[in-house]
Amino acid sequence: MVSSNMEDLKLCRCDRCPSYPDCAADKNILLFCIEGEAPCEVKRRGCICPSCPVHDKYHFTMTFYCADGTEEVRK
C-alpha cells in the first residue's frame, strides 16, 4: 500500500491538470493517485497523470485517478 508524504505532495501535478475539479481546487486536494477520487464530479478534459513524477515514482499505469480512484482500488 502506498501512502502520501511531503515529497509526493511537492512532486504532485494534479492542480495543473485540465480535469482538476473545482471542488478539489477549493480545498487544495491533491495526490488522487494515492489518496483517491475527488469528492465531486470530474469533467474529463484530458489527463496528465502519465507525465507526473508521482505516477512514475510508483510505476502506476492508470489515469484519471481524480474520477476513478487509486490504482490500488481499481486493480
Rosetta blueprint (number, residue, H / E / L):
1 M L
2 V L
3 S L
4 S L
5 N L
6 M H
7 E H
8 D H
9 L H
10 K H
11 L H
12 C L
13 R L
14 C H
15 D H
16 R H
17 C L
18 P L
19 S L
20 Y L
21 P L
22 D H
23 C H
24 A H
25 A H
26 D H
27 K H
28 N L
29 I L
30 L L
31 L L
32 F H
33 C H
34 I H
35 E H
36 G L
37 E L
38 A L
39 P L
40 C L
41 E L
42 V L
43 K L
44 R L
45 R L
46 G L
47 C L
48 I L
49 C H
50 P H
51 S H
52 C L
53 P H
54 V H
55 H H
56 D H
57 K H
58 Y L
59 H L
60 F L
61 T L
62 M L
63 T L
64 F L
65 Y H
66 C H
67 A H
68 D H
69 G L
70 T L
71 E H
72 E H
73 V H
74 R H
75 K L
